[in-house]
Amino acid sequence: MTWTRLIRFADDSGRETFGEPCIENEQQLMEQLEANTLYATEYKGESITSALVKGEKVHVKSLLDILRPADVPIIRCIGLNYIKHSKAALDGRNLFPYLTTHTNATAYPVQEGGRKPPPYPSVFIKPATSVAGYKEDIPIPKIAQDGTLDYEGELAIVIGKSGKNIPKAESLSHVAGYLASNDVSARGWQRDPAKAGGVPQWCFSKGFDKFAPLSAMLVAPAVVGNAGALRLRTLVNGEERQNETTGDLLFGVEDIVAFCSQGTTLEAGTVILTGTPSGVAMGMKEPRYLADGDVVEVTISGLGAVRNRMVFE
C-alpha cells in the first residue's frame, strides 16, 4: 500500500472512486468536507484490497462508506477483550508458541463483566449483512425491540492480505487498516435464558442487519502502528458512556490476527471487531439500554467516528 489513509468518495461529476484525503489528522476530514474544501489524491481500483493506482488530486464532493457488505466476506468479533470490561485476570502464561506473554495479562482489578476472561481470544461472527455506514440509521427489527438493545464501541481491524496460520511477527503486514465501529447488541437474545437458553449465545443476538456500522476512513498501520494507544469514546445522545484507551485490550491486534488465522484463512476484506471497554448499558447497576431514536457516536482518536440513530422498524 502506498496510501496511509483511504476514503471512498464522489467527485464533482458524481464519479465514485477511492483516494487519500489531503489532511493531517482525522478531525480535518469532516471539517473540510463540511466546508467543501476537502481534496484527495485519487487511487483507482475495484476495492480497498485490490491493486490501487495512484492518480491526480481531485475535489471531494461527498464522502461515501469505505466498506459495503459486498466488500466484506465475514465479520469476526472478539468478546471479553478489555481488562476493565472483564471480571478477572489472565494468569500471564504463554498462550501459544507463536504468541508472547501478553503484557496486560497479570493482576488486574475486577471491574465490570460477569465472567473470567478467556485464556485465548473468544471469537464469534457477524455476517457481512451487518455492515452499515458511518452515519446510517440502524434498523432495529421487532424481534430485538425488547428493551435490551445495547452499544459497544470497538476498534475494527480490516484485513488487507489473505493469510492462514499467520505468525504474530507478520500479522501487521496482513492489516490494511483500522476503523471505528459499534457492535450493536440485543442482550435479551444474548443472555436471557428464556431466549438464549442456558448458555449465552453471541452470533444471532449481534448479527442482525446493519448491527456493525463502520467509520468512513481506513487508517493504515503506517499512521497508528498496532493501534495500541488510541482513545475510544462512546456517546449516547451526547452523554459519555465509554472512555478508555486500546491499551486496556487483553489481546492486541497482533495476537488477534495471529490467533484468528490458525487453521482458518483470513480473507482480504475481513473485518475483525476487537471488543469493547467498560461502560456498556448491560454492565450498569440499572441498565440504560437504547431506545427508538437514540443516537450512538463512537469516536477513536486517529481514526474517526461512527454516528448512528437507532430506528425501531
C-alpha positions in Angstrom: 0.0 0.0 0.0 1.2 3.5 -0.8 -1.7 5.3 0.9 -1.9 5.9 4.6 -5.5 7.0 4.9 -8.2 5.9 2.4 -11.7 7.1 1.7 -14.4 6.3 -0.8 -15.9 9.4 -2.3 -17.8 11.0 -5.2 -16.1 13.8 -7.1 -17.7 16.9 -8.6 -19.0 14.9 -11.6 -20.6 12.3 -9.3 -18.0 9.6 -10.1 -17.2 7.2 -7.3 -13.6 6.4 -6.5 -11.1 5.9 -3.7 -8.5 8.3 -2.5 -6.2 9.5 0.2 -7.6 12.7 1.8 -5.3 15.6 1.9 -5.4 16.0 5.7 -3.1 15.9 8.6 -5.5 14.4 11.2 -8.9 12.7 11.4 -10.7 15.8 12.6 -9.9 17.6 9.4 -11.7 15.1 7.3 -15.2 16.2 8.4 -14.2 19.8 8.9 -13.0 20.2 5.3 -15.9 18.1 4.0 -18.4 20.4 5.6 -16.5 23.4 4.4 -16.4 21.9 0.8 -12.6 22.2 0.9 -11.7 18.6 1.0 -9.4 17.2 -1.6 -8.0 13.7 -2.1 -5.3 12.0 -4.2 -7.2 9.5 -6.2 -6.5 5.8 -6.0 -8.2 3.9 -8.8 -9.3 0.3 -8.2 -12.1 -2.1 -7.6 -11.8 -2.4 -3.8 -9.6 -1.5 -0.9 -7.8 -4.8 -1.1 -7.2 -4.7 -4.9 -4.2 -3.1 -6.6 -4.9 0.7 -6.5 -3.4 3.0 -9.0 -2.4 6.5 -7.8 -3.9 9.4 -9.8 -4.4 13.1 -9.5 -5.6 15.3 -6.7 -9.4 15.9 -7.0 -12.1 17.6 -5.1 -14.3 15.5 -2.8 -17.9 16.4 -3.3 -19.4 13.7 -0.9 -18.0 11.1 1.4 -19.2 7.5 0.9 -18.9 4.4 3.0 -15.4 2.9 2.7 -16.8 -0.7 3.1 -20.1 -2.1 1.9 -21.5 -5.6 2.7 -20.2 -6.9 -0.7 -16.7 -5.9 0.2 -16.6 -7.9 3.4 -16.5 -11.8 3.4 -17.2 -12.0 7.1 -17.0 -10.1 10.4 -15.1 -11.8 13.1 -15.5 -10.4 16.7 -13.6 -10.8 19.9 -15.6 -10.9 23.2 -14.4 -10.1 26.7 -11.3 -8.3 25.5 -10.9 -5.3 27.7 -9.4 -5.7 31.2 -11.9 -3.4 32.9 -14.8 -4.9 30.9 -13.9 -8.4 32.1 -14.2 -9.8 35.6 -10.9 -11.4 36.5 -7.3 -11.6 35.4 -5.5 -13.8 33.0 -2.7 -15.9 34.5 0.1 -14.5 32.3 1.2 -17.8 30.8 2.2 -18.1 27.2 -0.8 -18.6 25.0 0.8 -20.4 22.0 4.3 -21.0 20.8 3.7 -18.1 18.3 2.4 -15.7 21.0 4.5 -14.0 23.6 3.1 -13.5 27.1 0.6 -10.6 26.9 1.9 -7.6 28.8 -1.6 -6.9 30.2 -2.3 -10.4 31.3 -1.5 -10.2 35.1 -3.2 -9.0 38.2 -5.8 -6.5 37.1 -8.8 -5.4 39.2 -12.3 -6.9 38.9 -14.5 -4.2 37.4 -17.5 -4.7 35.1 -18.1 -8.0 33.3 -19.6 -11.2 34.5 -17.2 -14.0 33.7 -13.5 -14.8 33.9 -11.6 -13.6 30.8 -10.9 -16.4 28.3 -7.3 -17.8 28.1 -7.4 -17.2 24.3 -9.3 -14.7 22.2 -13.0 -15.5 22.3 -14.3 -15.4 18.7 -17.8 -15.1 17.3 -19.1 -13.9 14.0 -21.4 -11.4 12.4 -22.5 -11.8 8.7 -21.5 -9.3 6.1 -25.1 -8.0 6.1 -24.3 -6.5 9.5 -22.1 -3.9 7.8 -23.5 -0.3 8.0 -22.3 3.1 7.1 -20.8 5.7 9.4 -23.9 7.9 9.5 -26.6 5.4 8.5 -29.7 4.7 10.6 -29.6 1.3 12.2 -32.9 -0.5 11.7 -33.9 -2.4 14.8 -36.1 -5.4 13.9 -39.2 -6.2 16.0 -37.5 -9.3 17.5 -34.8 -7.1 19.1 -37.2 -4.4 20.4 -37.4 -6.0 23.9 -35.8 -3.2 25.9 -32.3 -4.7 26.0 -30.6 -3.0 23.0 -27.0 -2.1 23.8 -24.0 -0.4 22.2 -20.4 -1.5 22.2 -17.8 1.0 20.9 -15.0 -1.0 19.2 -11.7 -0.8 17.3 -12.1 -2.6 14.0 -9.3 -4.3 12.0 -9.6 -4.7 8.3 -7.6 -7.5 6.7 -5.8 -6.3 3.5 -4.0 -9.5 2.5 -5.4 -13.1 2.9 -3.4 -15.4 5.1 -3.6 -18.6 7.2 -1.5 -19.6 10.2 -0.1 -16.1 10.3 2.8 -15.7 12.7 2.4 -12.9 15.2 5.5 -11.2 13.9 3.9 -11.0 10.5 0.4 -10.1 11.5 0.5 -6.3 10.8 1.6 -7.0 7.2 -1.9 -8.5 6.7 -3.7 -5.5 8.1 -4.9 -2.9 5.6 -6.0 -0.5 8.4 -8.4 0.3 11.2 -11.9 1.8 11.6 -14.1 2.8 14.5 -17.2 0.6 14.9 -20.2 -0.1 17.1 -21.1 -3.7 17.9 -24.8 -3.2 18.3 -26.2 -6.0 20.6 -29.6 -7.4 21.5 -28.8 -8.5 25.1 -32.0 -10.4 25.6 -31.2 -12.8 22.8 -27.6 -13.0 24.0 -28.2 -13.7 27.7 -31.8 -14.2 28.7 -32.3 -17.9 29.4 -35.9 -17.6 28.1 -34.4 -16.7 24.7 -30.8 -17.8 24.5 -31.1 -20.9 26.7 -28.8 -21.9 29.4 -25.6 -20.8 27.6 -25.2 -17.2 26.3 -25.1 -17.0 22.5 -23.5 -14.3 20.6 -23.9 -14.6 16.8 -27.7 -14.3 16.5 -28.0 -11.5 19.1 -25.4 -9.4 17.4 -25.8 -10.4 13.8 -28.9 -8.5 12.7 -28.7 -6.4 9.5 -26.6 -3.3 9.9 -25.6 -4.1 13.5 -21.9 -3.2 12.7 -21.6 0.4 11.5 -18.1 1.3 10.4 -16.3 4.7 10.2 -15.6 6.3 6.8 -11.8 6.5 6.7 -9.4 3.5 6.7 -6.2 4.3 8.6 -3.1 2.2 7.9 -0.7 0.8 10.5 1.8 3.3 9.0 -0.1 6.0 10.9 -1.2 4.3 14.1 1.0 1.2 14.3 -0.8 -1.6 16.1 -3.5 0.8 17.3 -2.5 0.0 20.9 -2.7 3.6 22.3 -5.9 5.1 20.9 -8.6 6.8 22.9 -12.1 5.3 22.4 -15.2 7.2 23.5 -18.9 6.3 23.1 -21.7 8.9 23.5 -25.4 8.2 23.7 -27.4 11.2 22.8 -24.3 13.3 23.7 -23.8 11.7 27.1 -20.4 9.9 27.5 -20.8 6.2 28.3 -17.4 4.8 27.4 -13.9 6.3 27.7 -10.9 4.1 27.5 -7.7 3.5 25.6 -6.9 0.5 23.4 -4.0 -0.1 25.8 -6.6 -1.8 28.0 -7.0 -4.6 25.5 -6.3 -8.1 26.8 -5.3 -9.3 23.4 -3.9 -6.7 21.0 -4.1 -6.6 17.2 -1.1 -8.9 16.5 -2.4 -11.5 18.9 -5.9 -11.4 17.4 -4.8 -11.6 13.8 -2.4 -14.5 14.5 -5.0 -16.4 16.6 -7.9 -15.9 14.2 -5.8 -17.3 11.3 -4.9 -20.6 13.0 -6.4 -23.3 10.7 -8.6 -20.7 9.2 -7.9 -18.5 6.1 -8.4 -14.8 6.9 -9.7 -13.5 3.6 -8.8 -10.0 2.4 -11.7 -7.7 3.3 -12.5 -9.5 6.6 -13.4 -7.1 9.4 -12.4 -8.0 13.0 -14.1 -6.2 15.9 -11.7 -6.3 18.8 -14.0 -6.0 21.8 -15.5 -3.2 23.9 -14.3 -1.4 27.1 -16.4 -0.9 30.2 -19.4 1.4 30.2 -21.9 -0.6 28.2 -25.6 -0.5 29.4 -25.6 -4.2 30.4 -22.8 -3.5 32.9 -24.7 -0.8 34.8 -26.4 -1.4 38.1 -29.6 -0.1 36.5 -29.0 -0.7 32.7 -29.8 2.2 30.4 -30.5 0.4 27.2 -31.1 2.1 23.9 -34.5 3.3 22.8 -36.0 4.2 19.4 -34.3 7.4 18.1 -31.3 7.2 20.4 -28.0 8.3 18.7 -24.8 6.5 19.4 -21.5 8.0 18.5 -18.2 6.1 18.8 -15.0 8.0 18.3 -11.5 6.6 18.2 -8.5 9.0 18.1 -6.6 8.9 14.9 -9.4 7.0 13.1 -12.7 9.0 13.2 -16.2 8.2 14.2 -19.5 6.4 13.5 -22.7 8.3 14.5 -25.9 6.3 14.0 -29.5 6.6 15.1 -31.4 3.6 16.3 -34.7 3.3 14.4 -37.3 0.7 15.5 -38.9 -0.8 12.4 
